[in-house]
Amino acid sequence: MRVVVNLLAAAGAKTGVGHYAVELFRCLQQQAGPGEIHDFPHPRVLKAKRFLTHVYARAARGGENPQGGRTSILSQLRNGAVNQLRAGARAAIGHHFRARCAAEKYDLYHEPNFIPLDGDVPTVATIHDLSCVLHPEWHPAARVAHFERHFRAGLDRCVHFFAISETARQELIRTLGLAPAQVTRTYMGVRPDLGPLPAHETAATLSRLGLPARYLLYFGTLEPRKNVLMLMRAYCSLPSALRERWPLVLVGGWGWRTAEIADYYHAAARHKNVHHVGYVADTDVAAIYNGARALVYPSLYEGFGMPPVEMLACGGAVLASTAGPLVETLAGQAHLVNADDLDGWRSALARVVDDDAWWQSLRHGAIDRARPFTWENCAADTLTVYRRLCATQPQSAPGSAAA
C-alpha cells in the first residue's frame, strides 16, 4: 500500500483544516508500515503556497480593512489579479501532482481539504463541513466561485469520504446523496501539547503576550460563521463593573466578510474591554486556554469544533452554541446556548464569572470528556479505510455523487 496525503492545507497560519492535515499525517506515519504513507508537495512548493495563502487571505476580505475603515479602490482592484495568480498556481501544482503520481505509482490519494487535485489515482477526501455550499453568504466570493466550479467534479473523482463528526457525516449523506458506506466518521483530535499547565507557567506566557491575568476567551478566526459579532454585543451589554474585572479576549486572525465585525469592534467593543490579540503561535495556545475563566464559542455552524474540545483537554469551562457537532462532541460537559440567543449568552457570561460553584461544575470531568479525541485514534480509523480500499479496489474508477 502506498498512499499520498496532500499537505498544502498546512501552508501558512494553520486553522482547523491545517491542523487536521499535519496531525493526521504525523500519526499515520507512526502507525503505518515503512514506505506506506507519503506527503505532497516538495517543501519549496509549500513555501510558495504559504506566500500565496497570505496574499489571497488579504484579498479575500473583499476590500475590507479590519484595522478600521476600508482599503483603497486600488487594493480592491488587486483582487482580480490575485485570483488569476491563485488559479495559475493551482494549475502548476496540479501538473506537479500528476507527474509525481505517475512516477511514484501511488495506490491511493487522500485530500484533507475538501476538493482533490485532478489525477488518475483512486481518491479519498475529507469534507469538513458544507458551509460554503449551504451558506455561501458567510464566505468570500472567490471561494464560493471556486466551490461552484470544482466541488461537484471533485466529489465525482472520489471513491470514499471522511467526515469529522457524525453530525457532519449525516449531513454529507443527506445533502450530497452519498451512500452511507461511502462516508466514514473520523473525529478530530487534541494536539499532544495541550493540557493543564502549572499556574506559574501560564502566568509567564500571559505576561509575555501582554494578556490580562484573568479573562473570558474566544478562540478562532473572526468570520461570520463564528458569530463573533453577537458575542461582542452580548458581552458589551454586561454591567461595566463586570467587564472591568473580566475582559473578553479574542484570539484568532481576521477572516473574511469582516466589515460589520470590525466596525463594531473599533466603534464599541474595544472601548468596553474587548481585546483582539490576533493569531498566536502554537506554543502559546495551551497557556491561553489555561489562563481563561471560560472559552466562549457561539458558532452558528461547525463540522467538529476544535477549540471547545481543546479547552476541555486543558481542564477548562466551556460555553458553546447548540450547533449539532458541538452537542455531539461536548456531550453534556459544556453549557450550551442557542447561537442567536443574546440574552442567554449575556446570562451565561455573567454567571460563569460570578458563580464559582457553577464554574467548577463545568470544569469537573472536562479532561475525561476530551480524552477519546486523539489524533492517534483519527489516524487509526483513517488507516483502516486506506487498507480496505487498497485491498478491495486498488484499481477502481472513481465513484459519483448525486447532485
Secondary structure, DSSP 8 states (H G I E B T S, - for coil): --EEEE-GGGSSS--HHHHHHHHHHHHHHHHS-TTSEEEES-HHHHHHHHHHHHHHHHHTTTTB-TTSSB--HHHHHHHHHHHHHHHHHHHHHHHHHHHHHHHHT-SEEEESSSS----SS-EEEE----HHHH-GGGS-HHHHHHHHHHHHHHHHTEEEEEESSHHHHHHHHHHH---GGGEEE----B-TT-S---HHHHHHHHHHHT--SS-EEEES-BSGGGTHHHHHHHHHTS-HHHHHHS-EEEES-B-SS-HHHHHHHHHTGGGGTEEEEE---HHHHHHHHHH-SEEEE--S--SS-HHHHHHHHTT-EEEEE--HHHHHHHTTSSEEE-TT-HHHHHHHHHHHHH-HHHHHHHHTTHHHHHTT-BHHHHHHHHHHHHHHHHHH-TT--------
